[in-house]
């Protein structure tokens, strides 16, 4: 597994950020859609695995399969782009306008893909609504997770918002590190192994990931969770996106750029 030095990793991050920022809207939507759906697949696999084994960490062990598919196929995940594109702007490899175009359309694509998969999953899991979700343990768990990610924060009010925001920071610190770890090896096996570790870590710790939640919360709602769209976005969607953005941009993107970027001594 050929190792890539940190200075080269940061250069690869800059190149990737500039390339992503230059993609046309059509590609951002398509690649974002696929990324959202693939994370939905990984989340359902993780929930099923944790339910069947009775061991939560078992779900964390399998969840990274979705992230691996996204990175190896060059798809667009907003949470990863929160780290890569800002440093490309700082290094003058792309513009601030292109950054906002990417973030906006990729988030929309991620949302559509996640919700579409959630709807299709619920059709299959309940056999077109003919089976009560409360009779299937994995679906019960999905409902419980969705309610925990919204209603539990709502009970805490402002403290709940800060908790969700902070959890999202910690989450995307690891998620964006997973994206960066793909640059640490020149072999496919090496990339997979390197990415697996931080992604497994964030999922095992239960931190808040905006795109995962774009699947699990709508799925929970369709399965019967007592959640409104307002609950979703007020208590989870908006604070989690903000936290993911801050955590990925500052703790992975800029920290590594300031440490190993070629112009770091000038910044």
C-alpha beads as a LAMMPS data file, in Angstrom:
LAMMPS data file: protein, C-alpha beads

267 atoms
266 bonds

1 atom types
1 bond types

-500.0 500.0 xlo xhi
-500.0 500.0 ylo yhi
-500.0 500.0 zlo zhi

Masses

1 110.0

Atoms # bond

1 1 1 0.000 0.000 0.000
2 1 1 2.027 2.978 -1.298
3 1 1 1.962 5.772 1.288
4 1 1 1.472 9.396 0.246
5 1 1 3.110 12.151 2.311
6 1 1 0.985 14.848 4.014
7 1 1 2.236 17.629 1.717
8 1 1 1.125 15.631 -1.319
9 1 1 -2.175 14.839 0.379
10 1 1 -2.953 18.532 0.819
11 1 1 -2.040 19.232 -2.804
12 1 1 -4.408 16.447 -3.837
13 1 1 -7.086 17.993 -1.614
14 1 1 -6.635 21.335 -3.370
15 1 1 -6.853 19.734 -6.798
16 1 1 -9.947 17.771 -5.794
17 1 1 -11.612 20.870 -4.352
18 1 1 -10.974 22.865 -7.517
19 1 1 -12.219 20.034 -9.721
20 1 1 -15.404 19.597 -7.699
21 1 1 -16.063 23.338 -7.773
22 1 1 -15.829 23.305 -11.559
23 1 1 -18.429 20.605 -12.173
24 1 1 -21.632 21.642 -13.993
25 1 1 -24.925 21.701 -12.090
26 1 1 -26.213 18.598 -13.884
27 1 1 -23.255 16.561 -12.647
28 1 1 -23.573 17.944 -9.127
29 1 1 -27.212 16.882 -8.970
30 1 1 -26.665 13.404 -10.410
31 1 1 -23.583 12.641 -8.342
32 1 1 -25.216 14.164 -5.266
33 1 1 -28.334 12.052 -5.796
34 1 1 -26.303 8.841 -5.989
35 1 1 -24.244 9.742 -2.922
36 1 1 -27.370 10.399 -0.854
37 1 1 -28.928 7.109 -1.925
38 1 1 -25.749 5.123 -1.228
39 1 1 -25.542 6.527 2.307
40 1 1 -29.161 5.464 2.750
41 1 1 -28.212 1.929 1.729
42 1 1 -25.312 1.942 4.191
43 1 1 -27.495 3.264 7.004
44 1 1 -30.168 0.605 6.534
45 1 1 -27.452 -2.050 6.448
46 1 1 -25.934 -0.685 9.650
47 1 1 -29.296 -0.518 11.448
48 1 1 -30.176 -4.062 10.366
49 1 1 -26.766 -5.374 11.434
50 1 1 -26.922 -3.675 14.832
51 1 1 -30.461 -4.958 15.377
52 1 1 -29.715 -8.547 14.402
53 1 1 -26.506 -8.785 16.430
54 1 1 -27.670 -6.725 19.389
55 1 1 -24.303 -4.952 19.209
56 1 1 -24.336 -1.317 18.114
57 1 1 -20.707 -1.314 17.011
58 1 1 -21.512 -4.024 14.470
59 1 1 -23.470 -1.396 12.569
60 1 1 -20.493 0.957 12.680
61 1 1 -18.258 -1.760 11.263
62 1 1 -20.364 -2.129 8.105
63 1 1 -21.551 1.465 7.588
64 1 1 -18.383 2.657 5.780
65 1 1 -19.311 0.587 2.703
66 1 1 -21.510 3.474 1.545
67 1 1 -18.766 6.038 1.967
68 1 1 -16.276 3.833 0.127
69 1 1 -18.617 3.559 -2.866
70 1 1 -19.089 7.329 -2.906
71 1 1 -15.384 8.165 -2.839
72 1 1 -14.187 5.481 -5.242
73 1 1 -16.847 6.472 -7.787
74 1 1 -16.059 10.182 -7.452
75 1 1 -19.561 11.121 -6.318
76 1 1 -20.538 14.332 -4.556
77 1 1 -21.197 14.453 -0.813
78 1 1 -21.768 17.920 0.607
79 1 1 -20.155 17.095 3.926
80 1 1 -16.878 16.148 2.243
81 1 1 -16.980 19.231 0.037
82 1 1 -17.223 21.394 3.155
83 1 1 -13.536 20.592 3.732
84 1 1 -12.116 20.432 0.217
85 1 1 -13.529 23.442 -1.613
86 1 1 -12.872 26.222 0.972
87 1 1 -9.135 25.534 0.928
88 1 1 -9.186 25.563 -2.878
89 1 1 -10.772 29.025 -2.647
90 1 1 -8.106 30.114 -0.141
91 1 1 -5.375 28.874 -2.482
92 1 1 -7.037 30.720 -5.378
93 1 1 -7.720 27.491 -7.275
94 1 1 -11.428 28.358 -7.583
95 1 1 -13.873 31.114 -6.661
96 1 1 -16.217 31.728 -3.749
97 1 1 -19.122 31.770 -6.177
98 1 1 -18.286 28.284 -7.441
99 1 1 -18.084 27.097 -3.826
100 1 1 -21.650 28.184 -3.107
101 1 1 -22.911 26.732 -6.388
102 1 1 -21.379 23.370 -5.481
103 1 1 -22.622 23.323 -1.896
104 1 1 -26.159 24.338 -2.884
105 1 1 -26.701 21.852 -5.704
106 1 1 -24.888 18.972 -4.018
107 1 1 -27.018 19.405 -0.892
108 1 1 -30.134 19.380 -3.068
109 1 1 -28.916 16.257 -4.879
110 1 1 -28.024 14.546 -1.593
111 1 1 -31.466 15.387 -0.196
112 1 1 -33.346 14.072 -3.231
113 1 1 -31.303 10.856 -3.318
114 1 1 -31.659 10.236 0.410
115 1 1 -35.407 10.872 0.477
116 1 1 -35.987 8.828 -2.688
117 1 1 -34.160 5.850 -1.205
118 1 1 -36.029 6.285 2.098
119 1 1 -39.373 6.146 0.274
120 1 1 -38.434 3.061 -1.753
121 1 1 -37.011 1.382 1.353
122 1 1 -40.234 1.958 3.290
123 1 1 -42.295 0.488 0.436
124 1 1 -40.242 -2.711 0.523
125 1 1 -39.818 -2.916 4.312
126 1 1 -43.563 -2.600 4.967
127 1 1 -44.650 -4.420 1.789
128 1 1 -46.567 -1.385 0.547
129 1 1 -47.860 -0.599 4.027
130 1 1 -49.374 -4.016 4.651
131 1 1 -46.992 -4.759 7.543
132 1 1 -46.965 -2.777 10.783
133 1 1 -43.439 -1.334 11.263
134 1 1 -43.806 -1.898 15.009
135 1 1 -43.602 -5.657 14.366
136 1 1 -40.169 -5.444 12.711
137 1 1 -37.244 -4.700 15.081
138 1 1 -35.089 -2.923 12.476
139 1 1 -37.957 -0.599 11.597
140 1 1 -38.674 0.052 15.277
141 1 1 -35.030 1.021 15.646
142 1 1 -35.253 3.355 12.638
143 1 1 -38.271 5.112 14.161
144 1 1 -36.504 5.437 17.517
145 1 1 -33.375 6.887 15.905
146 1 1 -35.406 9.430 13.943
147 1 1 -37.259 10.556 17.067
148 1 1 -34.045 10.777 19.081
149 1 1 -32.489 12.991 16.402
150 1 1 -35.384 15.460 16.510
151 1 1 -37.803 15.256 19.419
152 1 1 -35.110 14.702 22.047
153 1 1 -33.360 17.890 20.937
154 1 1 -36.697 19.722 20.869
155 1 1 -37.264 18.857 24.538
156 1 1 -34.014 20.645 25.392
157 1 1 -34.818 23.784 23.406
158 1 1 -31.770 25.966 22.728
159 1 1 -29.537 23.483 24.547
160 1 1 -30.736 20.828 22.123
161 1 1 -29.786 22.999 19.147
162 1 1 -26.288 23.543 20.536
163 1 1 -25.949 19.821 21.240
164 1 1 -26.939 18.922 17.672
165 1 1 -24.585 21.570 16.266
166 1 1 -21.661 20.342 18.373
167 1 1 -22.347 16.695 17.567
168 1 1 -22.324 17.659 13.885
169 1 1 -18.938 19.356 14.264
170 1 1 -17.451 16.209 15.789
171 1 1 -19.109 14.079 13.127
172 1 1 -17.772 15.894 10.103
173 1 1 -14.317 16.198 11.583
174 1 1 -14.150 12.428 11.160
175 1 1 -16.154 12.218 7.919
176 1 1 -13.954 14.729 6.112
177 1 1 -10.908 13.015 7.551
178 1 1 -12.248 9.870 5.895
179 1 1 -12.339 11.699 2.556
180 1 1 -8.792 12.931 3.097
181 1 1 -7.539 9.492 4.131
182 1 1 -8.429 8.288 0.630
183 1 1 -5.495 10.424 -0.543
184 1 1 -3.031 8.662 1.771
185 1 1 -2.630 5.642 -0.504
186 1 1 -2.253 5.093 -4.230
187 1 1 -3.895 1.652 -4.138
188 1 1 -7.601 0.864 -3.963
189 1 1 -7.155 -1.489 -1.002
190 1 1 -5.137 1.129 0.842
191 1 1 -7.735 3.813 0.209
192 1 1 -10.542 1.576 1.481
193 1 1 -8.674 0.642 4.662
194 1 1 -7.717 4.250 5.387
195 1 1 -11.227 5.603 4.811
196 1 1 -12.857 2.906 6.908
197 1 1 -11.322 3.980 10.217
198 1 1 -12.658 7.539 10.736
199 1 1 -16.038 6.710 9.171
200 1 1 -16.478 3.760 11.518
201 1 1 -15.475 6.050 14.391
202 1 1 -18.083 8.751 13.750
203 1 1 -20.904 6.260 13.201
204 1 1 -19.997 4.204 16.248
205 1 1 -20.035 7.323 18.415
206 1 1 -23.463 8.313 17.117
207 1 1 -22.602 11.813 15.950
208 1 1 -24.877 13.833 13.665
209 1 1 -24.359 13.607 9.897
210 1 1 -26.690 15.765 7.798
211 1 1 -26.893 13.425 4.808
212 1 1 -27.424 10.280 6.873
213 1 1 -30.224 12.156 8.622
214 1 1 -31.759 13.052 5.252
215 1 1 -32.467 9.341 4.971
216 1 1 -33.191 8.219 8.507
217 1 1 -35.543 11.031 9.554
218 1 1 -37.869 10.872 6.507
219 1 1 -37.790 7.072 6.730
220 1 1 -38.790 7.292 10.385
221 1 1 -41.600 9.694 9.494
222 1 1 -42.989 7.363 6.815
223 1 1 -42.751 4.454 9.241
224 1 1 -44.838 6.279 11.826
225 1 1 -42.532 8.472 13.908
226 1 1 -44.335 11.449 15.440
227 1 1 -42.141 13.975 13.630
228 1 1 -43.101 16.918 11.415
229 1 1 -41.042 18.424 8.609
230 1 1 -40.580 21.477 10.841
231 1 1 -39.223 19.244 13.624
232 1 1 -36.745 17.725 11.177
233 1 1 -35.291 20.988 9.885
234 1 1 -35.537 23.133 13.015
235 1 1 -34.078 20.657 15.486
236 1 1 -31.771 18.654 13.225
237 1 1 -31.433 19.668 9.571
238 1 1 -30.282 23.273 9.891
239 1 1 -28.071 23.026 13.007
240 1 1 -26.500 19.796 11.772
241 1 1 -25.666 21.194 8.335
242 1 1 -24.108 24.224 10.045
243 1 1 -22.097 22.034 12.414
244 1 1 -20.966 19.703 9.639
245 1 1 -19.832 22.728 7.623
246 1 1 -17.856 24.251 10.482
247 1 1 -16.267 20.983 11.600
248 1 1 -15.225 19.847 8.138
249 1 1 -13.985 23.228 6.967
250 1 1 -12.028 24.211 10.073
251 1 1 -10.802 21.020 11.734
252 1 1 -9.926 19.065 8.606
253 1 1 -9.716 21.433 5.643
254 1 1 -7.957 24.461 7.053
255 1 1 -6.030 22.691 9.820
256 1 1 -4.320 20.431 7.276
257 1 1 -3.920 23.270 4.778
258 1 1 -2.241 25.481 7.364
259 1 1 -0.007 22.615 8.449
260 1 1 1.088 21.138 5.126
261 1 1 -0.007 23.481 2.325
262 1 1 2.821 24.844 0.173
263 1 1 1.866 28.408 1.071
264 1 1 1.257 27.680 4.765
265 1 1 4.244 29.786 5.801
266 1 1 2.619 32.822 4.179
267 1 1 -0.826 32.429 5.801

Bonds

1 1 1 2
2 1 2 3
3 1 3 4
4 1 4 5
5 1 5 6
6 1 6 7
7 1 7 8
8 1 8 9
9 1 9 10
10 1 10 11
11 1 11 12
12 1 12 13
13 1 13 14
14 1 14 15
15 1 15 16
16 1 16 17
17 1 17 18
18 1 18 19
19 1 19 20
20 1 20 21
21 1 21 22
22 1 22 23
23 1 23 24
24 1 24 25
25 1 25 26
26 1 26 27
27 1 27 28
28 1 28 29
29 1 29 30
30 1 30 31
31 1 31 32
32 1 32 33
33 1 33 34
34 1 34 35
35 1 35 36
36 1 36 37
37 1 37 38
38 1 38 39
39 1 39 40
40 1 40 41
41 1 41 42
42 1 42 43
43 1 43 44
44 1 44 45
45 1 45 46
46 1 46 47
47 1 47 48
48 1 48 49
49 1 49 50
50 1 50 51
51 1 51 52
52 1 52 53
53 1 53 54
54 1 54 55
55 1 55 56
56 1 56 57
57 1 57 58
58 1 58 59
59 1 59 60
60 1 60 61
61 1 61 62
62 1 62 63
63 1 63 64
64 1 64 65
65 1 65 66
66 1 66 67
67 1 67 68
68 1 68 69
69 1 69 70
70 1 70 71
71 1 71 72
72 1 72 73
73 1 73 74
74 1 74 75
75 1 75 76
76 1 76 77
77 1 77 78
78 1 78 79
79 1 79 80
80 1 80 81
81 1 81 82
82 1 82 83
83 1 83 84
84 1 84 85
85 1 85 86
86 1 86 87
87 1 87 88
88 1 88 89
89 1 89 90
90 1 90 91
91 1 91 92
92 1 92 93
93 1 93 94
94 1 94 95
95 1 95 96
96 1 96 97
97 1 97 98
98 1 98 99
99 1 99 100
100 1 100 101
101 1 101 102
102 1 102 103
103 1 103 104
104 1 104 105
105 1 105 106
106 1 106 107
107 1 107 108
108 1 108 109
109 1 109 110
110 1 110 111
111 1 111 112
112 1 112 113
113 1 113 114
114 1 114 115
115 1 115 116
116 1 116 117
117 1 117 118
118 1 118 119
119 1 119 120
120 1 120 121
121 1 121 122
122 1 122 123
123 1 123 124
124 1 124 125
125 1 125 126
126 1 126 127
127 1 127 128
128 1 128 129
129 1 129 130
130 1 130 131
131 1 131 132
132 1 132 133
133 1 133 134
134 1 134 135
135 1 135 136
136 1 136 137
137 1 137 138
138 1 138 139
139 1 139 140
140 1 140 141
141 1 141 142
142 1 142 143
143 1 143 144
144 1 144 145
145 1 145 146
146 1 146 147
147 1 147 148
148 1 148 149
149 1 149 150
150 1 150 151
151 1 151 152
152 1 152 153
153 1 153 154
154 1 154 155
155 1 155 156
156 1 156 157
157 1 157 158
158 1 158 159
159 1 159 160
160 1 160 161
161 1 161 162
162 1 162 163
163 1 163 164
164 1 164 165
165 1 165 166
166 1 166 167
167 1 167 168
168 1 168 169
169 1 169 170
170 1 170 171
171 1 171 172
172 1 172 173
173 1 173 174
174 1 174 175
175 1 175 176
176 1 176 177
177 1 177 178
178 1 178 179
179 1 179 180
180 1 180 181
181 1 181 182
182 1 182 183
183 1 183 184
184 1 184 185
185 1 185 186
186 1 186 187
187 1 187 188
188 1 188 189
189 1 189 190
190 1 190 191
191 1 191 192
192 1 192 193
193 1 193 194
194 1 194 195
195 1 195 196
196 1 196 197
197 1 197 198
198 1 198 199
199 1 199 200
200 1 200 201
201 1 201 202
202 1 202 203
203 1 203 204
204 1 204 205
205 1 205 206
206 1 206 207
207 1 207 208
208 1 208 209
209 1 209 210
210 1 210 211
211 1 211 212
212 1 212 213
213 1 213 214
214 1 214 215
215 1 215 216
216 1 216 217
217 1 217 218
218 1 218 219
219 1 219 220
220 1 220 221
221 1 221 222
222 1 222 223
223 1 223 224
224 1 224 225
225 1 225 226
226 1 226 227
227 1 227 228
228 1 228 229
229 1 229 230
230 1 230 231
231 1 231 232
232 1 232 233
233 1 233 234
234 1 234 235
235 1 235 236
236 1 236 237
237 1 237 238
238 1 238 239
239 1 239 240
240 1 240 241
241 1 241 242
242 1 242 243
243 1 243 244
244 1 244 245
245 1 245 246
246 1 246 247
247 1 247 248
248 1 248 249
249 1 249 250
250 1 250 251
251 1 251 252
252 1 252 253
253 1 253 254
254 1 254 255
255 1 255 256
256 1 256 257
257 1 257 258
258 1 258 259
259 1 259 260
260 1 260 261
261 1 261 262
262 1 262 263
263 1 263 264
264 1 264 265
265 1 265 266
266 1 266 267
